[in-house]
Amino acid sequence: MAFNWFFAIGRGKRLIFKERSKPIPHLIQLSTQYDGKKMDELARQVKKLDSRQDEMVMAVEDLIEGLQEQNEINTEAIAEKEKEINALVSAMIVAADYTEDFYNYAKEAGSQEILEQARFFWNALNKKFSSAGLTRIADENTSADPVYNHISAVEFSDEISKPGVITKTLRSGYVYRGKVIRKSEVVVSKAKGDCI
Protein backbone atom coordinates (compact mmCIF):
# COMPACT_ATOMS: atom_id res chain seq x y z
CA MET A 1 0.00 0.00 0.00
CA ALA A 2 3.00 2.28 -0.37
CA PHE A 3 2.09 5.78 -1.50
CA ASN A 4 -1.40 4.88 -2.50
CA TRP A 5 -2.92 7.99 -0.87
CA PHE A 6 -2.17 11.65 -1.37
CA PHE A 7 -3.59 14.90 -0.08
CA ALA A 8 -5.51 17.22 -2.36
CA ILE A 9 -7.05 20.52 -1.39
CA GLY A 10 -10.76 20.51 -2.14
CA ARG A 11 -12.90 23.51 -3.04
CA GLY A 12 -13.57 24.20 0.63
CA LYS A 13 -11.03 24.24 3.43
CA ARG A 14 -11.22 20.51 4.14
CA LEU A 15 -8.51 18.09 3.01
CA ILE A 16 -9.62 15.39 0.61
CA PHE A 17 -7.88 12.03 0.41
CA LYS A 18 -7.72 10.40 -3.00
CA GLU A 19 -6.38 6.99 -3.91
CA ARG A 20 -3.66 6.85 -6.55
CA SER A 21 -4.14 4.44 -9.39
CA LYS A 22 -0.43 4.23 -10.29
CA PRO A 23 2.82 4.28 -8.29
CA ILE A 24 4.69 7.54 -8.05
CA PRO A 25 6.65 7.96 -11.34
CA HIS A 26 9.94 9.17 -9.83
CA LEU A 27 10.14 6.04 -7.63
CA ILE A 28 9.85 3.84 -10.74
CA GLN A 29 12.68 5.81 -12.30
CA LEU A 30 14.85 5.42 -9.20
CA SER A 31 14.24 1.66 -9.01
CA THR A 32 15.79 1.11 -12.44
CA GLN A 33 18.96 3.08 -11.53
CA TYR A 34 19.97 1.32 -8.27
CA ASP A 35 21.40 -2.10 -7.40
CA GLY A 36 20.05 -4.61 -4.83
CA LYS A 37 21.38 -2.98 -1.57
CA LYS A 38 20.21 0.43 -2.54
CA MET A 39 16.88 -1.03 -3.62
CA ASP A 40 16.49 -2.70 -0.21
CA GLU A 41 17.23 0.62 1.51
CA LEU A 42 14.78 2.37 -0.77
CA ALA A 43 12.13 -0.29 -0.01
CA ARG A 44 12.69 0.23 3.77
CA GLN A 45 12.31 3.99 3.39
CA VAL A 46 9.17 3.54 1.31
CA LYS A 47 7.69 1.22 3.99
CA LYS A 48 8.58 3.77 6.68
CA LEU A 49 6.94 6.54 4.69
CA ASP A 50 3.96 4.30 4.00
CA SER A 51 3.36 3.61 7.71
CA ARG A 52 3.83 7.26 8.61
CA GLN A 53 1.48 8.31 5.84
CA ASP A 54 -1.22 5.96 7.16
CA GLU A 55 -0.72 7.38 10.67
CA MET A 56 -0.97 10.93 9.32
CA VAL A 57 -4.12 10.14 7.34
CA MET A 58 -5.75 8.63 10.44
CA ALA A 59 -4.61 11.55 12.60
CA VAL A 60 -6.01 14.09 10.14
CA GLU A 61 -9.29 12.18 9.87
CA ASP A 62 -9.54 12.05 13.70
CA LEU A 63 -8.82 15.77 13.88
CA ILE A 64 -11.49 16.58 11.27
CA GLU A 65 -14.02 14.39 13.07
CA GLY A 66 -13.18 16.07 16.40
CA LEU A 67 -13.57 19.52 14.88
CA GLN A 68 -16.95 18.59 13.41
CA GLU A 69 -18.16 17.29 16.78
CA GLN A 70 -16.91 20.44 18.50
CA ASN A 71 -18.68 22.58 15.89
CA GLU A 72 -21.97 20.74 16.54
CA ILE A 73 -21.58 21.24 20.31
CA ASN A 74 -20.83 24.96 19.79
CA THR A 75 -23.84 25.37 17.49
CA GLU A 76 -26.13 23.77 20.08
CA ALA A 77 -24.68 25.95 22.87
CA ILE A 78 -25.16 29.12 20.79
CA ALA A 79 -28.79 28.17 20.03
CA GLU A 80 -29.42 27.55 23.75
CA LYS A 81 -27.90 30.93 24.70
CA GLU A 82 -30.03 32.69 22.07
CA LYS A 83 -33.17 31.12 23.59
CA GLU A 84 -32.12 32.35 27.04
CA ILE A 85 -31.41 35.86 25.73
CA ASN A 86 -34.77 36.01 23.91
CA ALA A 87 -36.58 34.96 27.11
CA LEU A 88 -34.76 37.66 29.12
CA VAL A 89 -35.48 40.33 26.49
CA SER A 90 -39.19 39.37 26.51
CA ALA A 91 -39.26 39.68 30.32
CA MET A 92 -37.55 43.08 30.10
CA ILE A 93 -40.17 44.30 27.60
CA VAL A 94 -43.01 43.17 29.89
CA ALA A 95 -41.39 45.10 32.77
CA ALA A 96 -41.05 48.13 30.49
CA ASP A 97 -44.74 47.87 29.52
CA TYR A 98 -45.85 47.87 33.18
CA THR A 99 -43.60 50.83 33.91
CA GLU A 100 -44.92 52.73 30.89
CA ASP A 101 -48.52 52.02 31.95
CA PHE A 102 -47.75 53.41 35.41
CA TYR A 103 -46.11 56.48 33.86
CA ASN A 104 -49.13 57.12 31.61
CA TYR A 105 -51.48 56.64 34.57
CA ALA A 106 -49.43 59.15 36.60
CA LYS A 107 -49.70 61.69 33.74
CA GLU A 108 -53.50 61.38 33.74
CA ALA A 109 -53.88 61.23 37.54
CA GLY A 110 -52.92 64.87 38.01
CA SER A 111 -50.59 64.36 40.99
CA GLN A 112 -47.29 66.11 40.28
CA GLU A 113 -45.43 64.10 42.94
CA ILE A 114 -46.55 60.73 41.52
CA LEU A 115 -45.75 61.93 37.99
CA GLU A 116 -42.22 62.96 39.00
CA GLN A 117 -41.63 59.58 40.68
CA ALA A 118 -43.03 57.70 37.67
CA ARG A 119 -40.92 59.79 35.23
CA PHE A 120 -37.77 59.14 37.30
CA PHE A 121 -38.47 55.38 37.40
CA TRP A 122 -39.36 55.28 33.67
CA ASN A 123 -36.18 57.15 32.65
CA ALA A 124 -33.94 55.05 34.94
CA LEU A 125 -35.39 51.82 33.54
CA ASN A 126 -34.93 52.97 29.94
CA LYS A 127 -31.33 53.95 30.68
CA LYS A 128 -30.57 50.52 32.21
CA PHE A 129 -32.22 48.70 29.32
CA SER A 130 -30.36 50.83 26.80
CA SER A 131 -27.02 49.93 28.40
CA ALA A 132 -27.99 46.24 27.96
CA GLY A 133 -28.76 46.79 24.25
CA LEU A 134 -32.56 47.09 24.48
CA THR A 135 -33.78 50.50 23.34
CA ARG A 136 -37.27 51.96 23.09
CA ILE A 137 -38.28 53.21 19.66
CA ALA A 138 -38.77 56.96 20.02
CA ASP A 139 -41.71 57.87 17.81
CA GLU A 140 -43.65 60.96 18.88
CA ASN A 141 -43.52 63.80 16.33
CA THR A 142 -41.61 61.73 13.77
CA SER A 143 -42.84 60.32 10.46
CA ALA A 144 -44.20 56.78 10.65
CA ASP A 145 -41.75 54.13 9.43
CA PRO A 146 -43.11 50.65 8.57
CA VAL A 147 -39.88 49.07 9.83
CA TYR A 148 -40.41 50.42 13.34
CA ASN A 149 -44.08 51.37 13.57
CA HIS A 150 -47.46 49.71 13.18
CA ILE A 151 -50.18 52.29 12.45
CA SER A 152 -53.20 51.46 14.62
CA ALA A 153 -55.23 54.61 13.97
CA VAL A 154 -55.35 57.82 11.97
CA GLU A 155 -56.74 61.07 13.34
CA PHE A 156 -57.19 64.63 12.17
CA SER A 157 -54.76 67.08 13.69
CA ASP A 158 -54.97 70.88 13.63
CA GLU A 159 -51.51 71.19 15.22
CA ILE A 160 -49.65 69.06 12.63
CA SER A 161 -50.09 70.09 9.01
CA LYS A 162 -48.00 67.27 7.56
CA PRO A 163 -49.84 63.93 7.27
CA GLY A 164 -48.25 60.66 8.48
CA VAL A 165 -46.61 62.15 11.58
CA ILE A 166 -46.94 60.11 14.78
CA THR A 167 -49.14 61.95 17.27
CA LYS A 168 -49.48 59.26 19.94
CA THR A 169 -47.80 55.97 20.90
CA LEU A 170 -50.31 53.36 22.10
CA ARG A 171 -47.68 50.73 22.85
CA SER A 172 -43.91 51.23 22.70
CA GLY A 173 -41.73 49.25 20.35
CA TYR A 174 -38.26 47.94 21.12
CA VAL A 175 -35.02 47.24 19.30
CA TYR A 176 -32.46 44.81 20.72
CA ARG A 177 -28.94 45.32 19.34
CA GLY A 178 -30.20 46.59 16.00
CA LYS A 179 -32.97 44.00 15.58
CA VAL A 180 -36.60 45.10 15.88
CA ILE A 181 -38.14 42.92 18.61
CA ARG A 182 -41.54 44.60 18.60
CA LYS A 183 -42.91 47.44 16.46
CA SER A 184 -44.58 50.30 18.26
CA GLU A 185 -48.33 50.78 17.83
CA VAL A 186 -48.95 54.39 16.90
CA VAL A 187 -51.57 56.93 15.87
CA VAL A 188 -50.65 59.15 12.92
CA SER A 189 -51.92 62.52 11.77
CA LYS A 190 -54.15 63.17 8.81
CA ALA A 191 -54.61 66.63 7.37
CA LYS A 192 -58.28 67.68 6.95
CA GLY A 193 -58.14 67.64 3.15
CA ASP A 194 -56.52 64.18 2.90
CA CYS A 195 -58.32 61.03 1.79
CA ILE A 196 -57.26 57.66 3.18
TAZIQUI-V90952 format. One record per residue. N is the residue number from 0. PSI is psi in radians with two decimals (999 if undefined). OMEGA is omega as a letter, one per 30 degrees, with the letter a starting at -180 (* if undefined). D_FIRST is the distance of its C-alpha to the first C-alpha in Angstrom with 1 decimal. Layout:
n psi omega d_first
N PSI OMEGA D_FIRST
N PSI OMEGA D_FIRST
//
This chain:
n psi omega d_first
0 0.38 a 0.0
1 2.21 l 3.8
2 0.73 l 6.3
3 0.03 l 5.7
4 2.59 l 8.6
5 2.77 a 11.9
6 2.46 l 15.3
7 2.43 l 18.2
8 2.17 l 21.7
9 -3.01 a 23.3
10 -0.55 l 27.0
11 -2.64 a 27.8
12 -0.11 a 26.9
13 2.47 l 23.7
14 2.49 l 20.2
15 2.37 l 18.2
16 2.20 a 14.4
17 2.49 l 13.3
18 2.38 l 10.2
19 2.51 l 10.2
20 -0.37 a 11.2
21 2.69 l 11.1
22 2.83 a 9.7
23 2.20 a 12.0
24 -0.68 a 15.4
25 -0.42 l 16.7
26 -0.62 l 14.1
27 -0.76 l 15.1
28 -0.78 a 18.6
29 -0.66 a 18.3
30 -0.47 l 16.9
31 -0.31 a 20.1
32 -0.28 a 22.4
33 2.71 l 21.7
34 -3.01 a 22.7
35 -0.87 a 21.1
36 -0.80 a 21.6
37 -0.57 l 20.4
38 -0.67 l 17.3
39 -0.75 l 16.7
40 -0.76 l 17.3
41 -0.72 l 15.0
42 -0.71 l 12.1
43 -0.76 l 13.2
44 -0.69 l 13.4
45 -0.75 l 9.9
46 -0.75 l 8.7
47 -0.81 l 11.5
48 -0.68 a 10.6
49 -0.79 a 7.1
50 -0.68 l 9.2
51 -0.65 l 11.9
52 -0.74 l 10.3
53 -0.74 l 9.4
54 -0.75 a 13.0
55 -0.74 l 14.4
56 -0.80 l 13.2
57 -0.69 l 14.7
58 -0.75 l 17.7
59 -0.73 l 18.4
60 -0.71 l 18.2
61 -0.74 l 20.6
62 -0.79 l 22.8
63 -0.77 l 23.1
64 -0.75 l 24.0
65 -0.73 l 26.5
66 -0.69 l 28.0
67 -0.74 l 28.5
68 -0.76 l 30.2
69 -0.68 l 32.3
70 -0.72 l 33.3
71 -0.73 l 34.4
72 -0.78 l 36.5
73 -0.72 l 38.1
74 -0.76 l 39.0
75 -0.72 a 40.6
76 -0.70 l 42.5
77 -0.76 l 43.7
78 -0.70 l 45.0
79 -0.74 l 46.8
80 -0.69 l 48.4
81 -0.68 l 49.6
82 -0.78 l 51.2
83 -0.77 a 53.0
84 -0.77 l 54.2
85 -0.69 l 55.5
86 -0.74 l 57.4
87 -0.73 l 58.9
88 -0.73 l 59.9
89 -0.74 l 61.6
90 -0.68 l 63.5
91 -0.69 a 64.6
92 -0.68 l 65.9
93 -0.77 l 67.9
94 -0.70 l 69.4
95 -0.67 l 70.2
96 -0.80 l 71.9
97 -0.71 a 74.1
98 -0.72 l 75.1
99 -0.68 l 75.8
100 -0.74 l 78.0
101 -0.72 l 79.9
102 -0.79 l 80.4
103 -0.67 l 81.7
104 -0.75 a 84.0
105 -0.61 l 85.3
106 -0.68 a 86.1
107 -0.40 a 88.1
108 -0.51 l 89.8
109 -0.10 l 91.9
110 2.05 a 91.6
111 -0.64 a 90.7
112 -0.75 l 89.5
113 -0.71 l 87.1
114 -0.75 l 85.9
115 -0.75 l 85.2
116 -0.76 l 83.3
117 -0.73 l 81.2
118 -0.75 l 80.6
119 -0.83 a 79.5
120 -0.77 a 77.1
121 -0.81 l 75.8
122 -0.71 l 75.1
123 -0.73 l 73.5
124 -0.78 l 71.2
125 -0.65 l 70.2
126 -0.76 l 69.5
127 -0.80 l 67.3
128 -0.71 a 65.3
129 -0.67 l 65.0
130 -0.38 l 63.5
131 0.00 l 60.9
132 -0.04 a 60.0
133 2.00 a 62.3
134 2.52 l 65.1
135 2.45 l 68.0
136 2.05 l 68.4
137 2.05 a 71.7
138 -0.58 a 73.5
139 2.35 l 77.3
140 0.45 l 78.9
141 2.84 l 75.7
142 2.48 l 74.7
143 2.42 l 72.7
144 2.09 a 69.0
145 -0.32 l 67.1
146 -0.64 a 64.0
147 -0.37 a 66.0
148 2.52 l 69.0
149 2.09 a 70.0
150 2.01 a 73.5
151 -0.51 a 75.4
152 2.78 l 78.9
153 2.38 l 80.9
154 2.66 l 84.4
155 2.50 l 87.2
156 2.17 l 87.7
157 -0.49 a 90.7
158 -0.61 a 89.2
159 2.06 a 86.0
160 -0.43 a 86.6
161 2.19 l 83.0
162 2.73 l 81.4
163 0.14 l 78.0
164 2.42 a 78.5
165 2.14 a 77.7
166 -0.45 a 80.9
167 2.49 l 79.7
168 2.08 l 76.5
169 -0.64 l 76.6
170 2.23 a 73.3
171 2.59 l 71.2
172 2.81 a 67.7
173 2.56 l 64.9
174 2.27 l 61.9
175 1.96 l 59.1
176 0.84 l 57.1
177 -0.16 a 57.8
178 2.25 l 57.1
179 2.05 l 60.2
180 -0.73 l 60.4
181 2.28 l 63.7
182 2.64 l 66.0
183 2.56 l 69.6
184 2.14 a 72.3
185 2.84 l 75.1
186 2.33 a 78.4
187 2.78 a 78.9
188 2.70 l 82.1
189 2.20 l 83.7
190 2.67 a 86.5
191 -0.52 a 89.6
192 -0.13 a 89.3
193 2.59 l 85.6
194 2.38 l 84.4
195 999 * 81.3
//
